[in-house]
Amino acid sequence: MLDKKANLKGKVAALLGGGGGIGAACTIGLAENGVDVIVLDTDGDALEQTRAAVEAMGRRCVTFKGDVVSKQDVADFYDLAAREFDRLDIVVNVAGGVKQRDFLTSTEEEDEADIRRNFGYVIQSIRTAVKLIERHDRGGSIINFTTIEAYRGAAGFSVYAAAKSANANLGRALAVELATRNIRINEITPDNTPSNGNATALRPELIETFAKAPPEALAKAMAVQIPRGQPATPADLADTVVFLASDLSRSITGVHIHVDGGTSAAGGFLNWPGAGYCPAPLGEAFERMFLR
């Protein structure tokens, strides 16, 4: 019954950043539900692994090694999609990323790359994809990845956060503008899902600290930050992509779905050991941190 209502079998999806990590989970999740895919990624080895996984399910997978920072690569990717498939139904703009840095010491080149990688390419991707989706009259679903940092003051990630916030509002505005064309646009907003991109985004000294920490310490840290007690997995994000790509969400557009275990809902309230939920450590947590 769900397969019939989802109506995904035989559709085609373009995934930008869909070769490895979270993107690979999204690609494979769609393929598991009968979708053929075309995938852009910078990592050639990851592309091959994902292609093999998709083809093992009996679905078609076309790959393109490129970088969303390059306008030419994005254009060439969609040209390939137009040649290889006679339809396009789903677009997933997964690609993004950042390195933690102070705003005042960032260069203009770094800022421009952050804007392009997290916002600029999404404009180009959507504008190009709509033309391919409209080769048929079935409509389509476009899914953009933003981040919880788009909704809070993310010190050390200022330009990245601003670009992701622009990405989020672009999706909201275009959801209204493209609704009469039967094209839906929605946003997925993760927090700290385990991935190579998230692991390497922090300053080197922080990466080293976390690398040395025992698993039980990291689990306790997650329990402080995330109400659910554990981060959303790439599979959790992929499931949300499948839902938004399918007809199960056919009346949903312009929506931001926070797949984060409750961190956005908590809004800064942390589960301090010995104190419970509050914005700052109290009681035993305060004593342990500041008085001992």
C-alpha positions as CSV (number, residue, x, y, z in Angstrom):
1,M,0.0,0.0,0.0
2,L,2.8,2.4,0.9
3,D,4.7,1.6,-2.3
4,K,1.6,2.4,-4.4
5,K,0.9,5.7,-2.5
6,A,4.6,6.7,-2.7
7,N,4.6,6.3,-6.5
8,L,8.4,6.4,-6.8
9,K,9.1,3.4,-9.0
10,G,10.4,4.4,-12.4
11,K,11.1,8.0,-11.5
12,V,14.5,9.6,-12.0
13,A,16.5,11.6,-9.4
14,A,19.5,13.9,-9.7
15,L,21.6,14.1,-6.6
16,L,24.3,16.8,-6.3
17,G,26.7,15.6,-3.6
18,G,25.2,12.1,-3.6
19,G,28.3,10.0,-3.9
20,G,29.5,9.5,-0.3
21,G,28.3,9.9,3.3
22,I,24.9,11.4,3.8
23,G,24.5,11.9,0.0
24,A,25.2,8.2,-0.6
25,A,22.6,7.2,1.9
26,C,20.1,9.4,0.1
27,T,21.0,8.0,-3.3
28,I,20.7,4.4,-2.1
29,G,17.5,5.2,-0.2
30,L,15.8,6.4,-3.4
31,A,17.2,3.5,-5.4
32,E,15.8,1.0,-2.9
33,N,12.4,2.5,-3.6
34,G,12.6,2.1,-7.4
35,V,14.2,5.3,-8.5
36,D,16.9,5.6,-11.2
37,V,19.6,8.1,-10.3
38,I,22.3,10.4,-11.7
39,V,24.9,11.5,-9.2
40,L,27.5,14.3,-9.0
41,D,30.3,14.2,-6.4
42,T,33.9,15.2,-6.0
43,D,34.9,11.8,-4.7
44,G,35.4,9.3,-7.6
45,D,35.9,6.3,-5.4
46,A,32.7,7.0,-3.5
47,L,30.8,7.5,-6.7
48,E,31.9,4.0,-7.9
49,Q,30.9,2.4,-4.6
50,T,27.5,4.0,-4.7
51,R,27.0,3.1,-8.4
52,A,27.8,-0.5,-7.6
53,A,25.3,-0.5,-4.7
54,V,22.5,1.0,-6.8
55,E,23.1,-1.3,-9.8
56,A,23.0,-4.3,-7.4
57,M,19.4,-3.3,-6.7
58,G,18.6,-3.4,-10.4
59,R,18.3,0.3,-10.8
60,R,20.2,2.6,-13.2
61,C,23.0,4.9,-11.9
62,V,24.9,7.4,-13.9
63,T,27.8,9.2,-12.3
64,F,29.6,12.5,-12.9
65,K,32.8,13.5,-11.1
66,G,32.6,17.2,-10.5
67,D,32.4,20.0,-7.9
68,V,29.3,22.2,-7.3
69,V,31.6,25.1,-6.8
70,S,32.3,25.0,-10.5
71,K,29.4,26.5,-12.6
72,Q,30.6,24.5,-15.6
73,D,30.6,21.2,-13.7
74,V,27.0,21.8,-12.6
75,A,26.0,22.7,-16.2
76,D,27.7,19.7,-17.6
77,F,26.1,17.4,-15.0
78,Y,22.6,18.5,-16.1
79,D,23.5,18.2,-19.8
80,L,24.5,14.6,-19.0
81,A,21.2,14.1,-17.2
82,A,19.3,15.4,-20.2
83,R,21.1,13.0,-22.6
84,E,20.9,9.9,-20.4
85,F,17.3,10.2,-19.2
86,D,14.1,11.3,-20.9
87,R,12.6,12.5,-17.6
88,L,13.6,14.1,-14.3
89,D,11.3,14.0,-11.3
90,I,13.4,14.5,-8.2
91,V,16.4,16.8,-7.4
92,V,18.3,16.5,-4.1
93,N,20.9,19.3,-3.4
94,V,22.9,17.6,-0.7
95,A,26.3,19.2,-1.4
96,G,27.7,21.7,1.1
97,G,30.4,22.1,3.7
98,V,32.6,24.5,5.6
99,K,35.8,24.8,7.7
100,Q,35.4,26.6,11.1
101,R,37.1,29.9,11.0
102,D,36.8,33.4,12.5
103,F,35.0,35.9,10.3
104,L,37.7,38.7,10.7
105,T,40.5,36.4,9.5
106,S,38.6,34.8,6.6
107,T,39.6,35.8,3.1
108,E,37.2,37.0,0.4
109,E,38.1,33.9,-1.6
110,E,37.1,31.7,1.3
111,D,33.9,33.6,1.8
112,E,33.0,33.4,-1.9
113,A,33.7,29.7,-2.0
114,D,31.5,29.1,1.1
115,I,28.6,31.1,-0.5
116,R,28.9,29.2,-3.8
117,R,29.2,25.7,-2.1
118,N,26.2,26.3,0.2
119,F,23.9,28.6,-1.7
120,G,25.0,29.7,-5.1
121,Y,25.1,26.3,-6.8
122,V,21.5,25.6,-5.5
123,I,20.2,28.5,-7.5
124,Q,21.9,27.2,-10.6
125,S,20.7,23.6,-9.9
126,I,17.1,24.5,-9.4
127,R,16.9,26.8,-12.4
128,T,18.4,24.2,-14.6
129,A,16.5,21.3,-13.1
130,V,13.1,23.0,-13.6
131,K,13.6,23.0,-17.4
132,L,14.2,19.3,-17.3
133,I,11.3,18.5,-15.0
134,E,9.0,20.4,-17.3
135,R,9.8,18.2,-20.3
136,H,6.8,16.2,-19.0
137,D,3.7,17.4,-17.2
138,R,4.1,15.3,-14.0
139,G,5.7,17.9,-11.8
140,G,8.5,17.2,-9.5
141,S,10.1,17.4,-6.0
142,I,13.2,19.4,-5.2
143,I,14.8,18.8,-1.8
144,N,17.6,21.1,-0.5
145,F,19.8,20.4,2.5
146,T,20.3,23.3,4.9
147,T,21.6,23.1,8.5
148,I,20.5,24.1,12.0
149,E,23.2,26.8,11.8
150,A,20.9,28.6,9.4
151,Y,18.6,29.3,12.4
152,R,21.1,30.4,15.1
153,G,24.1,32.5,15.6
154,A,26.8,30.1,14.7
155,A,30.1,31.7,15.8
156,G,33.0,30.5,13.7
157,F,30.6,29.6,10.8
158,S,29.2,33.0,10.0
159,V,29.3,33.1,6.2
160,Y,28.3,29.4,6.0
161,A,25.4,30.0,8.3
162,A,24.3,33.0,6.2
163,A,24.5,31.1,3.0
164,K,22.5,28.2,4.4
165,S,19.9,30.7,5.7
166,A,19.7,32.1,2.2
167,N,19.3,28.6,0.9
168,A,16.4,28.0,3.3
169,N,14.5,31.2,2.3
170,L,15.2,30.6,-1.4
171,G,13.4,27.3,-1.0
172,R,10.5,28.9,0.8
173,A,10.0,31.6,-1.8
174,L,10.4,29.2,-4.8
175,A,7.9,26.8,-3.2
176,V,5.3,29.5,-3.7
177,E,6.5,30.7,-7.1
178,L,6.7,27.1,-8.6
179,A,3.6,25.7,-7.0
180,T,1.4,26.3,-10.0
181,R,3.9,24.3,-12.1
182,N,3.4,21.4,-9.7
183,I,7.0,21.5,-8.5
184,R,7.4,21.2,-4.8
185,I,10.5,22.5,-2.9
186,N,11.3,21.5,0.7
187,E,14.3,21.7,3.0
188,I,15.9,19.1,5.2
189,T,17.7,20.6,8.2
190,P,20.1,18.3,10.1
191,D,22.3,19.1,13.0
192,N,25.3,16.9,13.9
193,T,24.7,13.8,11.9
194,P,27.9,11.7,11.8
195,S,29.7,12.3,8.5
196,N,33.2,13.0,7.2
197,G,32.1,16.6,6.3
198,N,30.9,17.3,9.8
199,A,34.0,15.7,11.4
200,T,36.4,17.8,9.4
201,A,34.6,21.1,9.7
202,L,35.9,21.9,13.2
203,R,39.2,23.5,14.1
204,P,42.2,21.1,14.0
205,E,42.6,21.2,17.8
206,L,38.9,20.2,18.3
207,I,39.2,17.4,15.8
208,E,42.2,16.1,17.7
209,T,40.4,16.3,21.0
210,F,37.3,14.4,19.8
211,A,39.6,11.8,18.1
212,K,41.2,11.0,21.4
213,A,37.9,10.9,23.4
214,P,36.5,7.5,24.3
215,P,33.2,6.5,22.8
216,E,31.4,6.7,26.2
217,A,32.5,10.3,26.6
218,L,31.2,11.2,23.2
219,A,27.9,9.5,24.0
220,K,27.5,11.5,27.2
221,A,28.2,14.7,25.2
222,M,25.5,13.8,22.7
223,A,23.0,13.2,25.6
224,V,23.6,16.7,26.9
225,Q,23.0,18.3,23.5
226,I,20.3,16.1,21.9
227,P,17.0,15.5,23.6
228,R,16.7,12.1,21.9
229,G,20.1,11.3,23.2
230,Q,21.7,10.4,19.9
231,P,22.3,12.1,16.6
232,A,20.2,11.5,13.5
233,T,21.9,9.0,11.2
234,P,22.5,9.4,7.4
235,A,19.7,6.7,7.1
236,D,17.3,9.0,9.0
237,L,18.0,11.8,6.6
238,A,17.7,9.5,3.6
239,D,14.3,8.3,4.9
240,T,13.1,11.9,5.0
241,V,14.4,12.5,1.4
242,V,12.4,9.4,0.3
243,F,9.3,10.8,2.0
244,L,9.6,14.3,0.5
245,A,10.4,12.8,-3.0
246,S,7.3,10.7,-2.9
247,D,3.6,11.3,-3.4
248,L,3.1,10.7,0.3
249,S,4.1,14.4,0.7
250,R,2.3,15.6,-2.4
251,S,0.7,18.5,-0.5
252,I,3.9,19.5,1.4
253,T,5.9,22.4,0.0
254,G,7.9,25.2,1.4
255,V,8.5,23.3,4.6
256,H,11.7,22.9,6.6
257,I,12.0,19.5,8.4
258,H,14.5,19.4,11.3
259,V,15.9,15.9,11.4
260,D,18.0,16.5,14.5
261,G,16.7,14.5,17.4
262,G,15.1,17.6,18.9
263,T,18.0,20.0,19.1
264,S,16.1,22.7,17.2
265,A,13.1,22.3,19.5
266,A,15.3,22.6,22.6
267,G,16.5,26.0,21.4
268,G,19.6,26.0,23.6
269,F,18.2,24.1,26.5
270,L,20.7,21.4,27.3
271,N,20.4,18.4,29.5
272,W,23.1,19.2,32.0
273,P,24.2,16.2,34.2
274,G,22.8,16.7,37.7
275,A,20.7,19.7,36.6
276,G,18.4,18.6,33.8
277,Y,17.2,20.9,31.0
278,C,18.2,24.6,31.3
279,P,20.2,27.0,29.1
280,A,23.1,27.2,31.6
281,P,24.6,24.6,34.0
282,L,23.0,24.7,37.4
283,G,23.5,22.7,40.6
284,E,25.9,19.8,40.4
285,A,26.8,20.7,36.8
286,F,27.7,24.3,37.8
287,E,29.8,23.0,40.7
288,R,31.6,20.5,38.5
289,M,32.4,23.0,35.8
290,F,33.2,26.1,37.7
291,L,33.8,25.5,41.4
292,R,35.9,22.3,41.4
